[in-house]
């Protein structure tokens, strides 16, 4: 592709404003908006486009283009806001009886079973009210809950509320994530607060697919697969990642092979290629043969998607390859930017929220970058041998895909896998062999003696795959971690990549000047943001239920995090605050769990002294019924679960400026202490209401 003119790609011109509309519809959803106004705008631009099209005046062609772009922008905006609006639902504030249908197989968590359920109706003394919204339920772990499966109907007594964030600094927007998936609420169901409806077992589409996948996993176990080999094989073939351990996930992530554990474009592409060549003799019979092959491809691909549970990543990949099959049917170019844009536009038309799915972004950007820059990269080096050409061709594809996805990978995962070329050079051919061998193994189910032999070979290949990935993980500088990119920087990096690509296509000095200037501008912008977010001497309190902590930060990035409870949920706190620590370039904090004395920090009797500031953590009754002639002055009184007294009792011992109410306090205790603060004229902050808070020292 020596030149790129966007007017040649119709669907790219439609896709860009559609994506902009979806993004704006999501960003401005929480603000006041009038759906009728949006519909009127859409109707106006549709009528204007229709009139300009039939007017057929060449001088007004630019007006028609603007009208179509505005129409697409408005359509994307309306589609996104409409989808989010469907997830909005008001729930009673007290516990209520609901009849629910489990739509996904319950997943075991640390203390609960997580399941997605359809809320069919709400019941109270006044009557029965239909709902029809989806919720995420956390069922307390017990023997009865472990036997639940997709399709079961339950009567539960629980308090379901709309999803909310903890409002910690740089925290993942979990509430909006659930709304994009059409989930209206979350709730905790204690043991004994639910019963299974007798005779009620709805065999819907998801329950059937879950049953099929369980049967396949059982077959794998019967054939001798277990441990990491079973987990990787299940992920590769049917998209079941429940058996993947944290160590396996980390190994594949560091080695740059995480994409093979997600059943998506690579796996569907290998399946498509296999079926395409198997049916090649049929396609030689002219147009009818191509049509028959395309129909077979469509049926087999969507059967596989159904079999794997119709997950979004599989549906997305199958949709794209279905468009390729239909393009081949009518004799068009099988894969081009226009075809890719058609697939993306159709999918975003059906489900606008897919735009915010990380897999959607990575898969389409990977394919687009391969189409745009793989050939220029391949022609940078001239290779004469046949084997060398094959190896360099695979490497050029991997480099192109990595360039296209690297900014997003850095933004979402803060990690860059250094040895990705080595990994993909070995892993992709190995995965191809494993997948094709696994298909043969499943087809040989009627011939058990042959199937066992093939299963032995597949097991050896999986052992070799896992061994190689772990070996790459142990190599020096296997990954660069802790990288922080701002959202605006990601867009800037893609602009720089586009300018560099354009320069290498045309080799003009002026384009090189523009590239160098844009790189300088990006570097200056990053340095400015880096300076603004430099560490500052401060105290930070986080809104993490079950983990009261005081984070003391020094201006050089060193910090101490004081855990005030021996049973603190430290893992959850680190997970929720990881982005904040990365953005401010903090070193791993030193954990303090008992009294200590350092040059900068002193902790005695739950009183923390840091940089001339005192924080007293009250999480027990040690200071009740005590008094002193001269109260000790402290800046921050941190009230946590465990203290049963009132503020006036603490005022006999301490003189304080601020009261911090921890998220571990019950709602009743929090309201009681808030009212006492208001009566006494004390300044207070409730972490459960305000989120995390930082005080600069």
N, C-alpha and C positions, 0 to 999 in steps of 0.2 A: 504494500500500500504506500505508494510514493507521495500521494497527496490525500488530504482528508477534507471533504467539503460536507458540512452538516446538512445542506439542503438535499443531498442525495439520500439521506437516511430519514425517511418520513417519520417512523415511529420513535426515533430518538428525539425529534422535535416535539412530538406529543408527550413523550415520557418525562422529559425534564420539567415542564410546568406542572404535570400531574404529581410528580414527586414533591415539588415545591409546595403545592397545595396541600398534600397530605401532611408534610412537615408543619406547615403553619396551622392547619386544623388541629393537630395534636398539641402544638405549643400554646395556642390561645384558647384551648378548650375550657379551661377553668375560669376564664373571664366571661363576662356577660356577652351573649351572642343571640341573635335572632335567626332561627332556622328559615323562617319565611323570607327574610332579607336575602339569605344565601340562595334560596330557590329562585327568587326573582332575578338576581344577578345571573344565575345559570340560564334561565329562560331568555333573558335579554341577550346574552352573548350567543346563545344558540340561534336565536332569530337573526341577529346581526350577521353571523357566519353564513347562515342559509341565504340571506339576501345578497351578501357580497359574492357568494359563489355563483349565483345565477345572474348577477349583474354582468359578470365576465368583462370587466374593464381592467386591462393590463396595468394601468397606472395606479389602480387601487389594490394590487395584489398584496402589498405590504399590510394594508388594513385587514385583509382576510387572514393573513398570518397572525397578526396581533389578536384578532378576535378568536381564532382557534386556540391560541395559547392561553388567553384569558378564560376560555370555556374549559380547557383542561385543568387549569389552576383551580377554578371554582368547583369543578367536578371532584378533584382530589380532596379539596377542603371539605365539601359536603359529605363525601364518602367516609372520611376519617371521623368527623364530628358525629355523624350518624351512628357509626359503629361504637364509638365511645359512649354515646348517649344510651345505647341499648344495654350497656353494662351498669348504668346508674340505677340504684334501687334503694329505697328507704326501708330499714328494718326496725322492729321494736327494740327499745333500749334494755328491756328485761328478757329473761329466759323465756323462750316460746317453744311450743311443740311444732315440729316440721315433719312432713313426709318427704323423704329424699330418695333419689335413685343414684346409686354409685355408677359413674360413667367411666372411671379408670380404675385399674387394679390398684389397691392400696399399696403404698410404698413405705417400708419400715424406716423410721427415723430413730433418733436417740431414745426418746421416751414415748413417741406417738407413732401412729400410722397416718400418713398423709394420703388423702384421696380427694378426687374431684367429684362433685355430686350435683345433680340437677335438683333444685328445690321445687318440688311439685306443688305443695300447698302448705299454708300455715293454719294452725288450728288453735282456737281459744274458746272461751265460754260463749262468745257471741256467735261463733260459726266457723266455717271453713272458707279460706280465701286462696284462690289459685295464685301462684307466683310465676313460675317459668323462668327463673334466673339460675345461674350457675354459681356455686360457692366452693371454696376449698375448706375441707374439714380436717381437723386434727383429732383423731380418736386415741384416747389413752390406751397404751399397750396392755393387752390381756389375751388370754387364750381364745376368747370369742372373737375379738377383733382380728386376730391373725387368720381366721377362716373366711373372712369376707372377701368377696370378689366382685368384679364388674358385672352389673346387671342386678345386684341385690337391692331390694327396697327396704328402707329403715324408717322407723319413727324415732326421732331424736328430740331431746330437750336441751337446748343450747341457746346461748346468746350470739347471734350472728350480726356482724357489723361490717360496714364498708371498709375495704382495705386502706390502711393508713401507714405512713412512713414514721420512723422515729425522729426524723429531722436532724440526724447527725450530719456533721460537715462532710460534704462530698459523698454522701451515702447513696447507694444504688436506689433508684426510684421504683421500689417494689410495688407500690400501689398502682402506678401507671402501667407497670409491666403486667399486672393482673387484669387491669381494665382492657388493655390491648388484646388480651386473650379471651375477653368476654366474661371474666369472672367478677361477680358483683359483690361478694363478701367473703369473710373468713370467720371460722368459729371453732371453739374447742369443745369436744364432747367427752365428758368424763365416763369412766366405767360405771355401768348400771344406769346410765342416762340414755340408753338407746335399746331398741328391740328390733329384731328382724321380722318383717311382715311375713306371716306364714303363707306359703304357696306363691309368693311373689318373687319371680326371677325373670327379669326382662332380657331376652336374648337379642340385644341390639347389635349393631354393626361392630362396635368396639369390643363387646364381650366375646363375639365370635372370633375376632382377630386375636384377642388376648389368649383365648383358648388354643388357637392354632400355634401361637408362639410358644406357649407352655409345652405343647406336645413336641415341638421341634427341640426345645431345650432338653426335654426328657429323653428324646432319641439320642441327642449328643451324649448325654450322661451314660446311656446304655452302651454306647460305642466306645466308652472309656475316656471321654474328655472330662477334665476336672481342673479346678484351680484357675490359674491365669489363662491357660489355653482355652478352657471352656468360656471364660469371660470374653476374651478377644474374638473367638469364633462367633459367639452369639451377637456381639456388637457388629461384626463385619457382615453377617448374613441376614439377620432379622432385626437389627437395630435395637436389641435388648442390652442396655448398658447397666442393668441393676447389679450384675455380679462383678463389675470392674472395681477393683480396690483403689484406694487413694494412691498407693505406690505405683501401680500400673499407669494410672492417669498422669501422674507426675513424670514418670519416665518418658512416656510418649510426648508429653508437652515439651520437656527440655530438649528432646531429640528432634523436635519439629515434625512429629508424625501424628499429632492429635487429630488431623483431618481424616485419617483413615479409620478412626474409631467412631466417627459420626457417619451413619449411613446416609449418603447424599450423592453429590454429583459424580465423584470418582467411581463409586460402586455401581450406580445406575448406568454410567457411561460404559463400564466394562460389560455389564449385562446387555446393554443395547448393542455394543460392538459384536458380542458373541452371537446374539440372535440375528443381527444384520447379515453376518457372513454365513451363518447356517442356512438362512433363507435366500442367499444370493442366487442359487440356481433358478428359483421361482421368478426372481426379478428380471432374468434374461429373456423372458417371454413378452417383452414390450411393456406398454403402459399398464395393461391388465395385471401383469406380473408384479410391477412396482406397487400397484394399488393393493394387491393381495398381501405383499410383504409388509406394507405399512399398516394394514388392518391387523395382521398378526402381531406386529410390534406393539401397537396400541393396546390390544387385548392383553398380551403377556405383561407389558409394563404396568398396566393398571391392576392386573391381578396380583403382581408382586407388591405393589403399593398397598393393596388391601391386606395382603398376607402379613406385611410388616407393621400393620396398625394404623396406616394412613397418617403417619407423623408429618408435621409441616415440612421438614427438610426433604422427606421422600416425595411428598406431593409436589413440592417445588421442582425437584429434579426431574421427576417423571413428566411434569407439565412441559418443561423445557424440551426434553427429548421427544415428547409427543408432537410438539410443533416442528421439530426437525424431521420426524417421520412424515408429517403431512406435507412439509416443504419438498421432501423427496418424492412424494406421491404425485405432485403436480409439476415436477421437473425443475424446481427452483434450486438456488444455491443452498445446500444443506445447512451450513452454519455461517452466519454473517452477523455483523453488528445489528442489522435490521431485524433478523430473526431473533436475536437475543433481546432486543428492545420489545418485540412483539410479545415474547414470553413474559418479560417483566411487567409490561403494561397490563396484560390479561390477568396476571396473578394479583397485581395491585388493584385492579378493578374489582376482582372478586373479594379480596381481603386486604384493604389498605394498610392494616396494622403489620403486615409482613415486611413493610419497609424498615421497621425497627428491629427485625429479627437479625441477629448477628450472622447466622448462617446464610440468610438471604443476601445480605450485603457482601459477604466474603465470596460466595459462590459466583455471583454475577460479576463482581469485580475481577475475580480470577479469570473467568472466561473472556471478559472484555479485554483484559490486559494481554492475554495470550493471542487474541485476534489482532490486537494493535501492534504489539512490540515483539512477539516471538520471532517473526521472520527477520526484522532488523538485527536482533541479537544473534540469531543463527548465522547470519551472513558476516558477522564481525570476525569470525574465525573460519578459515577454509580447511576442511578435513577431507582427505582423499579416500581413506579406507572405508569399507562398508560398515565394519563394526564401529569405527570412530564416528562415522556419521550418525549411527543409531544412538550412541552414547551422548554425543553432543546435541542431537535433536531432543533427547529426553531432558538433558540439563538445561537447554534453552527454554523449554516449556516450563520447567520448574523455576528458572530465574524470572521469567516473565510473570508467572503467577505470584511469585514472592514479591516482586516489585509492586504489583497491583494491590496486594493485600497487606503488605507490611505496615503502612500507616494505621490501618484499622486494627491489626493485631497488636501493635504497640499501644494503641489507644485503649483497647478493651482489656488486654491481658498483661500489659506492662512488661512484656518479655519478647526477646528476639533470640531465636535459635540459630546459633552461629553455623552449625554443621548441617543445615537443611539440605544442601546439595548432596552431600554424602548420604544422608538418610534417604532422600527420595530416590537416589540412584539405585539403591538396593531394595528399599521397601516397596516401591510401586511395582516393579516386576514380580517381587515375591507375593504381594497382595493379589496380583492378577492370577498367578498360579494357584494360590490358596482358594480364591473365589471360584474359579472354574473347577478345581478339584472338589470343592464343597458341593457345587451343583451336581457334579457327577455322583458324588457320594449319596446325595438325597435321592437322585433318580434311581439308584441301585437298591432302594429299600426292599423291593420284592426278592432280591438276590442277596441274602444276608452274608453269605461267605465272601462274595466279592466286595460288598459294602465294608466289611470289617477290614479287608486289606487296604482299600482306599482310605479308610479312616485312620489307619496307622500312618500312612504317608502324610495325610493332612496334619496329624498331631506333630510329626517331626518338623514339618514346615512351620507350624505355629511356634514350636519351641525355638527354632532357629530365628524366627522373626523377633520374639521377645528377647532372646539373647543378644541379637544385634542392636536392638533399641537400647537395652540397658548398657551395652558397651559404648554406644555413642554418648549416652548420658554421662558416663564416667570420663569422657575425654576432657582435656583442659579447655577451659573457656567454652563449655558446651552451650551456655546461654548467658545472655545479659539481662539481668532482672532489675526491677525497681524503676523502670523507665516511666516517665510521666509526660504525656502529651495533652495539650488543651484541645478542645473540640474545634476551635477556630484554626489551630495549627494543622489539623488533619486536612482540612479543605485547602490550606495554603500549600501543603506538601503535594497534594494531588495536582494543584495548578503548576507547581514546579516540575513535576514528573511529565505533565502534558507538554510544557514548554520545551523540556529537554528532548522529549520524543520528537516534537516538531522540528527541533534543530537538527537532530541526527537524520531526519528524513530529507531536509533541504540543504543543510550545510551552509547556511548563510551567516556571515559575520554579525549582522544586525540581530539575528535571532539569538546568537551566542551572548551578545551584550545584554539582551533582555533576560536571558536565563541567569547570568551572573548577577545582575541587579536584583532579580527576584530571590535568589539564594541569599544575598546580602540582607535583603529586607526581612526574610524569614528568620535569619540568624539574629538580627537586631530585635525583632519582635519577641523571639524566644528568650533572649537575654533579659529583656525588659520584664517579661512575665516571671522569669526565674528570680529576678531581684525583688519583685513585689511580693513573691511568696517565700522569701527567705525565712528561715526559722527566727522567731523572736522569743525573748524570755517571757514566759506566760504560764498560766494555770488553765487547764482544760478539764471540764466535767462532761461526761458522755451520758447519753440517754440509752443505756443498755440495761434492761431489766435483769436482775439477778447478778449484776456485776458492778457494784459501786466501786469507783476508782477515781483517783486524783492524778492527773498527768502533769508533771512538772517538766517544762521544756526550756532548754538553754539555747542561746542564740547561735551556737556552733553546731546545732543539730543533735547534740547529746540530750537525753531525757531520762526521766525516772517515772515509772508508772506504779503508783501505790495501790495495791489491791487491799481492800478493807475487810474481805470475807475469805475465810479459808476454803470455802466451797464456791468461789467465784467462777462464773462461766467465761473464763479467759479466752477460750477459742472463739466464742461468739463476738466478744469485744474486739479482738484483733481482726476478725473478718469484717466487721462493720466500720472499723476505723482505718483500714488498710489504705484506702484512697487518700484520706486526709494526710496520713503520714507520708505517703509518696509525694503528694503535691508540695508539701513543705520540706521535702528532702531530709526527713528525720532519719537518724541512725536507729537501728533496732533498740528499743528502750530497755533500760535495766529494770527488772521486776523487783519490787520491794513488797514483802509480805509480812514483815515484822519490824520491831523497833530497830532503828539504825542511826548512825551518825556519820555523815560525809562532810566534805568541805563546803558543798553548796546546799546540802539537804540534811535536815535533822527530823527524825520521827520518834516521838515518845508519847506513850499513852494515847495513841490515835490523834495526837496533835502534830501536824506537819508544819515545819518552818522552812520556808524556801524563799530566798532572795528578799528578805525583810518582810515577808508576808506569812501570816499564820492561818492554817485551816484546821478546824477541829471537826473530826468525823464522829458523829453520834450514831452508833449502830448497836448499842446495848444500854443498860441502865446504870452504868458505873458512876454517872454524874448526878443521879437523882438524889434528892433529900440532902444535898450538900451545899454549903455556903462558904464564903470567904470575905474577909474584911475589905480587900481590894480585888474586885473582879479582874480576871485576866483578859486583856484585850486581844481579840482575834478578828481578822477581816471577814472570814467566811465560816459560817456554821453549816455543816453538811449533814443533814438529817436523813438517815437511812432506816430501812426496816430493822426492827429489834429494839427501838426505843419506844416505850409505852407512855412516857410522861408528857408534860406540856412545856411550852416555851418559857413560861414564867419561872419554872424550876431551874432551867438552864441559865436564866438571867441572874440568878443568885451567885453563879460561879464565873460566868463569862460576860464580857461586853463585846457585842459583835455588830458589824455593819450590814452584812448580807446574810440571808438565809437561803440555802440551796436545798430544795426538796428532791430527793432521789426518786427514780422511776420504780424502785422496789417497794415504795410505800403503797399501801392499799388506797383505793379511791376514798374510803371513809376517812382514813388518817390524813390523807393529803388535804382534803377539804377542811378538816378540823384545824390543821396547822395553818392553812392559808387564811382562814377567818381570824385566827389568833394574831397572825402577822399584820393583817389589815387593822385590827383594833389597836395594836401597839404602835402602828405607824412604821413598821419595819419593812425594808425593801426585801423582796423575795423573788426567787425564780423557781418554777416547777419544771424540771427537766422533761417530764412526760408530756407537758404542754408546749414548751418552748424548744425542745431539742437540746443538742449539745451547746455549751457556752464556753467562751474563752475570755480570760482576763489578762490583759497585757500588764506586765510588771515593770 
